[in-house]
Amino acid sequence: MILNKILMHGFLQQKGITTELIDEIQKLLNLYMSVLHQIIDFKELYSYILYFKTMLSQIDVDNITDKQAKKYNEIINSILSDLINWKHEIFITKSAKDIHYLDNSIFSSILQMEMISGNYAQKDNEMESF
């Protein structure tokens, strides 16, 4: 419900990324994870959300450029929107033909966050050193 409220009001676009907003999103993701953790079929989505939480905690809101902030906002909104749609189609309307239909979309968005943060390039460099 609070997640829907954040998206409906376009909170990320209006206020931008703040430490407080990240904390609120983290709390909401904890609620999703508490449910997903109990259902083995959602193990992969659980791990994506866990990694997304890690990525959120690594955002240095005081030292990102406006361009980065805009991209983070878009990606975070995309992931939160995907989670709302997923919850609605899996648990409320039960209309999804595949319970994993949004896994790839969420994973792709997380990879985009890695690229913005520079973690993706850093991981590539670490792999090359082996």
Order of alpha helices (4+ residues) and beta strands (2+ residues): alpha-alpha-alpha-alpha-alpha-alpha-alpha
